Amino acid sequence: MDLAIFIATLPILAILAWYWKPLRLLFALTALFSTLAIWLYGHDLRHAEQVFLLKYATSSQSAILWMSILFGLATLFYWGGLFARIPAGYRIGKRLCWAAVFFGLTGMIVRWRESYLMGADIGHIPVSNLYEVFVLFCLITALLYLYMESRYCTPMLGAFMLPLVTTAVGFLLWYAIARGAHHIQPLVPALQSGWMKIHVPANFVGYGCFALAAVVGVAYLLKRHNILSDRLPALAVLDDVMYQTIAIGFTFFTLATILGALWAADAWGGYWSWDPKETWALIVWLNYAAWLHMRLIKGLRGALAAWWALIGLFVTLFAFLGVNMFLSGLHSYGQL
């Protein structure tokens, strides 16, 4: 199943790379370095401590650590560009962000292989626990931002977007150190399903879009109140970015919800059970459905739309983490 999904993903990646040229170099370098790492491993995980390149660069943990460092540095340079008015800060921040995505993506692919080296019954696509999905969130959110920056020529928004990604990285590092979450574990029975492999990535494209819309909403509110207004894009541009990202996120979140219902039917015998996780997913869906309805039917614009997008992120965050922390149900395997 994993191999089939990997093969099916290749034409999708090819289409994306054809449409957005920077992905061509990213995918080529990722394929080269992840293949090199897999070759260096051979059939022995112990090589991670014995081979220099694996130990310090291309094993999954080394690559994800580099990703974390580079996202932090990218944040600092984007801040330099915005607050110190240093244009080179934007350029360097963008390159560091791309480098972070490269290391993170390489780390995820290598982690996939590492899980199979631990045993065929342990091997799985690395989207099964909070540690893995936080890496996925960082990568998806950063790529969405980089695309938005290239399309709208808004590098100054990196000073708003990258701190959010860096915060996620901070949680990721804490989770690895305090909980040992970086260790690869066998899947619990409920996660041993092909539906997981497409439901989770679709969900996180939605989450990434909603996060991007929220930080753009913050920029909109600052501009509207004449804070950093000479350094931020026009209100109309910010408003359009909010709309585009919420529309894309809502599409993927809807797809993820449908896939989740199919997964539930396969795992528990019913499409919907009003489990807390399902209920809050519905609340998130209704929130953004209402936002889009008000936008398309009533012409929602301005501060109200920005505040709504910002509050929507906190609703989404509770659905993602808060339910796991404070409520119990069929999805309790995702607890912190």
N, C-alpha and C positions, 0 to 999 in steps of 0.2 A: 504493500500500500504506500509506504513512504517513497519507494522508488517511482511508482506511478505518479504520485503528486509532484515529485521533483521533475520528472520528464514533462508533465503537463504544464509546469510553471515556466519552462524554457521559452515557448513561443510568446507567453505573456510578457516576459522580460525583454524579449526581442522587440516586441511592439513598443514597449515603453522606451527602450533605448533608441528606436528609430524616431520616436516623437520628441524625445528630450535628449539631446546629444551628450550632455555630461555623464549620463548613465552608462554610455558605452565604455568610457575609461574606467569608471567605477566597477562595472561588472567584469571587465577584462582583468583588472588587477586583483579583484576578489577571487575570481576563478583561478588565477595563477597562484596566488599565495595560499589559498585554502587547499588546492591540489598538492602544492609543495608540502604543506603541513601534514596532510593525510599520508603522503608518501614517506615522510620522515618518521611518522608513527609506525608504519608497517602494521604489525599485529600486536604491538606491545605498548600499553599505556605508560609504562615506566620510562619510555623515551622522553616524556615531557620534562623529566628532571635531568636527563642525560645529554640531550641534544641542545646545543646553545640556542639555535634559532627558535626551537619550540619553547624552551624555558623562558626566553626573554621577549618573544614577539608573537609567535603564531599559534601557540596552544590556546585553547579557548579562554582560559583565565588571564593569560598574558595579554591577548588581543583585547578583551573586554576592559582590562585595566587601562590599557593605552587609550581605548575609546573614552573612558571616564576622564582621564587627564586632559585629553584633547578637547573635549566638550567644555571643561572648566576654563582652559586657556582661550578657547573661542569666545566664551562669554566675556572675559576680560578685554579682549581686543575689540569686540563689538561695543562694549561700554566706552572704551577709549575713543572709538569713532564717534559715538553719540555725544558723550559728555565733555570730552576734551577736544572735540571737533578735529579729529585726526583722520582724514579720509583713508589713509593706509590701514587704519585699524579695521575698517570694514573688509578690505581686501584680504588681510591676514586672517581675520576671524572666519571669513567664508572658506578659505583654504583649510583652516584647522577643523572646521565643521565637516567638510568633505572627508578629511583624513580620519576623523572620529567615526564617521559612518562606515568608511572602508574597514577599519579595525573591528568595529562592532559586527558588521556583516560577516567578515572573515571568522570572527570568534564564534558566531552562531552556527555557521556551516561546519566548522571544526568540532564544535561541541556535539553536533548531530552525529558525526563519525565517532567521537569518543564514547558516546552512549552505547553504540554497537560494539565497540571494542570491550566494553564491560560485560557484554553478553547479549545474545540475540533477543532474549526476553526482556532486556532492559532498554534496548535501543528505541529511540523515538525522536520525532521532530521536536526541537527545543522551544515549545510553546506551552508547556504543561504546568508550570508553577509560577509564583509571583516573581521570582528572580528572572526567569527566562522572559516572561512577558514584559517586565520592566525594561529589559534590554530591547525587546521588540518595540515597545512604546517610544523609547529614545530614538531608535533608528527611523521609524515611520514618521514621527513628529519632525525630526530634523530634515528628512527628505521633503516632506510637505512644505516646510518653511523655505528650504532652498529653492524649490520650484516656484513658490510664491514670490520670493525675492527676485528670481530671474525674470518672471513674467511681468511684475509690476515695478521693477527697479526700485525696491524699497529696502536697501541694506540696513537702514536705521532701525527697522523692526527686529533685527537680530538681537538688539540690546534688550528687547522684551521677551523674545521667544527663547533664546538660549538659557536665560536663568531658569525657566521652567524645566527645560531638559536637564540642566545641571542639578536642579532639585531632585528630579527623578533619579539621576545618577547617585546623588547623595543617599537617597533611600536604598538604592541598589547596593551600595557599598556597605551601609549599615546592616542591611539584611544578610549580606554575605558574611560579615564579620561576627555579628551577634547571633545569627541563627544557623550559620553554616550552610546557607541556602545554595551556595555555588556548587555544592556536591551533587552529582547526578544521581537521581533516585529512580527506582522502578515506578511505573505508572500505577496509580490506584485503579481498580477495575472500572470505575465510572469514566475514566479518561482513556481507556483502551478502545478508542473508536476512531474511525476515519473522519467522522464529523468534526472532531476537535481540530483537525489539521487545517480546516478551511473556516470554521466558525471563529476561532480565536484571531487569526490575522484580519479577517473582515471587521471584527469588533474593534480592533486596535487602529485600523484606518479611521473608523468613526471617532474613536477617542482622540486620536491625533488631530483630526480636523476640528473637533469641538475645542480642544486646547488652544489651537491656533486662533480660532475665532474669538476666544476669550481674551487672549493677550492683545489681539488687534482692537478688541473693544476697550481695553485699558488705554491703549494709545489714542483711540478716538476720544475718550473722555478727557484725557490730558490735553489734547489739542483743542477741544471745545472750551476748556477752561484756561486757555492761553498758557499752558505749561509745556515748555519745549516746543511750542507751536511752530517756530521757525525751522526746526530740525525734523519735523514729522511730515509724512505725506499729506496731501489734501484730504479733507473729510470725505469727499466723494470716493476717493480711492480706498480709504479705510473701510467705508461702508460697503463697497463692492467686494472687498476681500472677505469681510465677515459673511456676506451673503453666499459667495461662492464656496467658502470652506464649510459652512453649515449645510449647504445643499449637498455637497459631496459626502460629508460625514453622515448625514441623514440617510443617504442612499446606501452606504455601506453598513450602517448600523441596522437598517431595515433588513438587508440581506443576512446579516449576522443573526438577527432575531429569528428569522425564518429557519435558518440552518440550525439554530439552537433548539427550536421546536422539533425539528426532525430528529435531532440528536436525542432529545428527551424522550420522544416516542420510541426510539430504538433502545435506549438505556432503561427507561422506567415504565414504558408501556402507555404513556400519554403525552400529548403535545404540550399541555399546559397544566401546571399543578398549583399555581399561586404560591410557589416557593418564594421566600423573600428576595432572592436574586432575580427571579423572573419578574416579580412585581415591580422592583425598582428599575429593571431594564425597561419595562413598559412605561414607567414614569418618565424616564429619560426620553424615550421615543415620543411620548405625548408632548413633552416640553418642546422639543425641536420641531415636531409637526405643527404645534401651535405657532411657533416663531415663524416658520415658513408660510403658514396660512396667513398670518397677519401681514407678512411682507408682500405676498403676492396678491392678496385680496384687499387689504386695507392700506397698503403702501407704507408699512412699518419702516421707519428710518430714525436716525438721530440717536440721542442719548438713551432713549428707552430700549432701542434695539441693542445698543452696546451693553447696558446694564443687564439686559436679559441674557445676552451671550455669556457675560461674566458669571452671573448667578448659575446659569446652566452648567458651567464647568464644575461648580461645587456639588450640584445635584448628581452629575456624572461621576465625580470623585467618590461620593458616598455610595453610589451604586456599585462602583468598582472595588473600593477598599472598605468603606464603612460597613457594608452588609457583612463582609467577611469577619470584621472585627467585633461587631455588636449583635449580630443576628445569627441564628442557626437554621439550617435547612438541608436540602438535598445537595447544596453546593458547599457544605462545610469543609470539604477537603481543601478549600482554598484559603483557610484561615492563616493569619500571621503566626 
